[in-house]
Amino acid sequence: MIRRFIPAILLTALTLALFAVPACEKKKKPALPPERERLGGRAAFHHTREILSYGPRPPESAALAKTRRYIIAELKKTGWKTTPHSFTREVAYFGRKMKFTNLSARFGDVSDEGIKGLLGAHLDSKYYRNRNFLAADDAASAIGAILELARQLQATPELASKLELVFFDGEEAFGQNINPSDGLYGSKEYALRWRTAPRKPSFGIVLDMIGHRNLQVRLPADTPPLLEAALLLAAKKEGEEARYTKALHPIIDDHVPLNNAGIPTIDIIGDFSQFAWWHTDGDNLNLISRESLEISLKVTRHMLEDLLTQQIPQ
C-alpha cells in the first residue's frame, strides 16, 4: 500500500506543477506602462502614435474625425472643455464647398476677456490622392505636445484659465503650396473671431513640426520681437538655445492670420527647408523622438509661464 501511495502523491504533485507553470508565466507577462511612464515626452509620443494609427487625416476624412474625438476625450480627462467650430469654404481643387471643423478648449468657465494667450497646432494632414501621408511631425507631434501641456497645466489653474487651446482644420493647401486662396482655412476662420473683439489675447504660440529627431527649429523672419525673446530665454533655461535659429524670410503658416487679426503670434516650426522627409511618406512615427518632444514641451512650458504671468503691452 505504501509503495503504491507514494507514486500517486508524486503524480498529483507533478500534475499540479504542470498546471501551475502557465499561471506563473501569465504573472510574468509585462504589464501596461504605469501612468508615471506616460508623462512628458513619453506622453506626447503616445498621443502622436495614437493619432497616426487612424491613418492619413485630410479634411472631411474619417481619420480626422477620430482625431478630433480623441483630442476632446483627452482634454476632458484633464479638466478642459472643448468646443467645435464648423464652417464651409469653397475649395477650387475639388470645385466644391468643403466642411472644416476647428476645436478650441478652455480651462473652466472663462470669458473672451479672460483669455491672455493662445496655444495652437493644425489638425489635418496634407491631402495626397495616392500617398499614405501620415504627417507624424506635420503636425501630429504638435497635437501630442499640446495634450501633454494641457495635462501639466491643470496643476496650475490660475495659468490654465488664461489660455485657449486651438486646433486648426485645413492648414494644408490642397494644391502644391499655401496661397491666398488655398490653405490656412481654419486659422483664417478662427482669427475672424478676434478681429472685432474689444479685448484680444496678448500673444499666440503655434507649434508645428516640433517632434523630429535632432530637433531643429527656424523662426519666421517676421516673428514678433517680444515672443522671439521669450522663446530664446526659455530655450536658454533648458540649455537648448542652439536648436532655435531664425529664417531669413517670413513663413506662411497658421500664425499669419492671427498676426493679421492683431494678436502677436510666434510660429515655432521645424526647419522644413532642410528636411528631405517634409511632405513625404518619410514623415512617419520612426521620425519622432521622445527627447525632442521633451525639449519642445519644456521650452513651450517656460514660455507660457513667463508670458501668462507678465504684463504684455498691446
C-alpha positions in Angstrom: 0.0 0.0 0.0 2.7 2.4 0.9 4.7 1.7 -2.3 1.6 2.4 -4.4 0.6 5.5 -2.4 3.9 7.4 -2.9 3.8 7.4 -6.7 0.3 8.7 -6.5 1.4 11.6 -4.4 4.2 12.4 -6.8 1.9 12.2 -9.8 -0.5 14.6 -8.1 2.3 17.0 -7.3 3.7 16.8 -10.9 0.2 17.4 -12.3 -0.3 20.5 -10.1 3.1 21.8 -11.0 2.4 21.4 -14.7 -0.8 23.4 -14.4 0.9 26.0 -12.2 3.6 26.8 -14.8 1.3 28.7 -17.2 -0.2 30.6 -14.3 3.3 31.7 -13.2 4.1 32.6 -16.8 1.0 34.8 -17.0 2.0 36.7 -14.0 5.4 37.4 -15.6 4.0 39.0 -18.7 4.9 42.7 -18.9 2.1 44.9 -17.6 0.9 48.0 -19.3 3.2 51.1 -18.7 2.3 52.7 -15.4 0.8 56.3 -15.5 4.1 57.8 -14.5 5.7 56.4 -17.7 3.2 58.4 -19.7 4.5 61.8 -18.7 6.4 64.5 -20.6 7.9 63.4 -23.9 6.7 59.8 -23.5 3.1 61.1 -23.1 3.4 63.3 -26.2 4.8 60.4 -28.1 1.9 58.2 -27.0 -0.6 60.7 -28.3 1.2 61.1 -31.6 1.3 57.3 -32.1 -2.4 57.1 -31.4 -3.3 59.8 -33.9 -1.2 58.1 -36.6 -2.9 54.8 -36.0 -6.1 56.4 -37.6 -4.3 56.9 -40.9 -4.0 60.0 -43.1 -6.3 62.7 -41.9 -7.1 65.3 -44.6 -10.2 67.5 -44.1 -13.5 65.6 -44.1 -11.8 62.2 -43.6 -12.9 59.6 -41.0 -9.3 59.7 -39.6 -9.6 63.4 -38.9 -13.0 62.9 -37.2 -11.4 60.2 -35.0 -8.5 62.6 -34.2 -11.0 65.3 -33.0 -12.8 62.8 -30.8 -9.5 61.7 -29.3 -8.5 65.3 -28.5 -11.9 66.1 -26.9 -11.7 62.9 -24.8 -8.1 63.5 -23.6 -8.7 67.1 -22.8 -11.9 66.2 -20.8 -9.8 64.0 -18.6 -7.7 66.9 -17.5 -10.5 69.4 -17.0 -10.5 71.2 -20.3 -13.8 71.9 -22.1 -13.6 71.7 -25.9 -15.9 73.4 -28.4 -16.0 72.5 -32.1 -16.4 75.3 -34.6 -17.6 74.1 -38.1 -17.7 76.2 -41.3 -17.6 75.6 -45.0 -15.4 77.1 -47.7 -15.1 76.8 -51.4 -12.1 74.7 -52.4 -11.1 75.2 -56.0 -9.0 72.0 -56.1 -12.3 69.9 -55.8 -14.6 72.5 -57.3 -17.0 72.4 -54.3 -17.5 73.6 -50.8 -15.9 71.6 -48.0 -16.6 71.4 -44.3 -13.9 72.2 -41.8 -14.0 71.9 -38.0 -11.7 73.7 -35.6 -11.5 72.8 -32.0 -10.9 75.3 -29.1 -10.6 74.5 -25.4 -10.6 76.4 -22.2 -10.0 75.5 -18.6 -13.0 76.5 -16.6 -15.8 79.0 -17.4 -13.7 81.8 -18.9 -14.9 84.7 -21.0 -13.0 86.1 -24.0 -11.8 88.9 -21.8 -10.1 86.4 -19.5 -8.0 84.8 -22.3 -4.5 86.2 -22.3 -2.8 83.7 -24.6 -3.4 81.1 -27.4 -1.6 77.8 -28.0 -2.4 76.1 -31.2 -1.5 73.5 -33.9 -3.1 72.2 -37.1 -5.1 69.0 -37.1 -5.0 68.0 -40.8 -2.5 66.1 -42.9 -1.9 67.3 -46.5 -4.2 65.6 -49.0 -2.5 63.3 -51.5 -4.5 61.2 -53.9 -2.2 58.2 -54.0 0.1 58.5 -51.0 -0.1 57.2 -47.4 1.0 60.5 -45.9 0.7 60.2 -42.1 2.2 63.6 -41.2 3.8 62.5 -37.9 5.7 65.7 -37.4 3.5 67.9 -39.6 1.7 68.2 -37.1 0.6 65.2 -35.1 3.6 65.7 -32.8 2.4 69.2 -32.0 -1.0 67.9 -31.1 0.6 65.4 -28.8 2.7 68.0 -27.2 -0.3 70.3 -26.6 -2.3 67.5 -25.0 0.5 66.8 -22.6 0.9 70.5 -21.8 -2.8 70.6 -21.1 -2.3 67.8 -18.6 0.6 69.6 -16.9 -1.3 72.9 -16.7 -4.2 71.5 -14.8 -1.9 71.7 -11.8 -1.8 75.5 -12.1 -5.4 76.5 -12.8 -4.5 80.2 -12.4 -2.4 79.9 -15.6 -4.5 77.3 -17.4 -7.6 79.6 -17.2 -5.8 82.3 -19.0 -5.0 80.1 -22.0 -7.1 79.0 -25.0 -6.0 75.9 -26.9 -6.9 75.8 -30.5 -6.6 73.1 -33.2 -6.9 74.3 -36.8 -8.5 72.3 -39.6 -7.4 72.8 -43.2 -3.9 74.3 -42.7 -2.5 72.5 -45.6 -3.2 73.6 -49.2 -4.9 71.1 -51.5 -2.8 72.3 -54.3 1.0 72.3 -54.1 1.6 75.3 -51.9 -0.3 77.5 -49.5 -1.5 80.7 -51.2 -4.2 83.4 -50.5 -7.0 81.2 -51.8 -5.8 77.7 -50.7 -4.7 76.7 -47.2 -4.9 78.2 -43.7 -8.7 77.7 -43.8 -9.0 77.0 -40.1 -6.7 79.7 -38.8 -8.3 82.3 -41.0 -11.8 81.4 -39.7 -10.6 81.4 -36.1 -8.9 84.8 -36.5 -12.2 86.3 -37.5 -13.5 85.7 -34.0 -10.9 88.0 -32.6 -10.8 90.8 -35.2 -13.6 92.9 -33.6 -13.2 91.7 -30.1 -12.9 94.6 -27.6 -10.0 92.8 -25.9 -7.7 90.4 -27.8 -5.3 87.8 -26.3 -1.8 89.3 -25.7 0.0 86.6 -27.6 -0.2 83.4 -29.6 2.1 80.4 -30.0 1.7 78.0 -32.9 3.6 74.7 -32.8 4.4 72.8 -36.0 7.0 70.1 -36.7 8.5 70.0 -33.2 9.0 66.3 -32.6 11.5 65.1 -35.1 14.9 63.6 -34.2 17.8 66.1 -33.8 15.3 68.9 -33.3 15.9 72.0 -35.4 13.6 75.0 -35.4 13.7 78.0 -37.7 11.6 81.0 -36.6 10.0 83.1 -39.4 11.7 86.4 -40.1 8.6 88.4 -39.1 8.4 86.8 -35.6 7.3 89.5 -33.1 10.4 90.5 -31.2 8.9 90.1 -27.7 7.9 86.5 -28.5 11.3 85.7 -30.1 13.0 86.9 -26.9 10.6 84.8 -24.7 11.4 81.7 -26.8 15.1 82.2 -26.7 15.1 82.8 -22.9 13.0 79.7 -22.4 15.4 77.7 -24.6 18.4 79.0 -22.7 16.9 77.9 -19.4 17.0 74.3 -20.8 20.4 74.7 -22.5 18.8 74.2 -25.9 19.1 77.7 -27.5 21.4 76.3 -30.3 18.4 74.4 -31.7 16.4 77.6 -32.3 17.5 79.9 -35.1 15.8 82.5 -37.4 14.9 82.2 -41.0 15.9 85.0 -43.5 12.3 85.2 -44.8 8.7 85.1 -43.5 7.0 81.7 -43.4 3.3 81.2 -44.3 1.7 79.2 -41.6 -1.2 79.5 -39.1 0.4 82.4 -37.2 -0.2 84.7 -40.2 -4.0 85.2 -39.8 -3.5 85.7 -36.0 -0.9 88.4 -36.5 -3.2 90.0 -39.1 -6.0 90.0 -36.6 -3.9 91.9 -34.1 -2.7 89.0 -31.9 1.2 88.9 -31.9 1.9 85.2 -32.6 5.1 83.1 -32.9 5.4 80.1 -35.2 7.7 77.6 -33.6 8.2 75.4 -36.6 10.8 72.9 -37.7 13.3 73.9 -40.4 11.4 72.1 -43.1 13.6 73.6 -45.9 16.3 71.3 -44.6 14.2 68.2 -44.2 14.2 65.7 -47.1 11.2 63.9 -45.4 8.9 67.0 -45.5 5.6 66.2 -47.2 6.8 62.6 -48.0 5.9 59.2 -46.6 9.1 59.5 -44.5 7.2 61.7 -42.1 6.1 58.8 -40.0 6.4 57.6 -36.4 10.0 56.4 -37.0 10.9 60.1 -37.3 9.5 61.1 -33.9 11.8 61.4 -30.9 10.7 61.4 -27.3 13.7 63.5 -26.5 12.8 66.2 -29.0 9.2 66.2 -27.7 10.5 66.6 -24.1 12.6 69.6 -25.2 9.7 71.2 -27.0 7.5 70.6 -24.0 9.9 72.2 -21.5 10.7 75.2 -23.7 7.0 75.9 -24.5 6.1 75.4 -20.8 8.7 78.0 -19.8 7.4 80.4 -22.4 3.8 80.0 -21.3 4.7 80.5 -17.6 6.6 83.7 -18.4 4.1 85.2 -20.8 1.0 84.4 -18.8 2.4 86.0 -15.6 3.9 89.1 -17.1 2.3 92.3 -18.4 2.5 92.4 -22.2 1.9 95.8 -23.9 -0.9 95.6 -26.5 
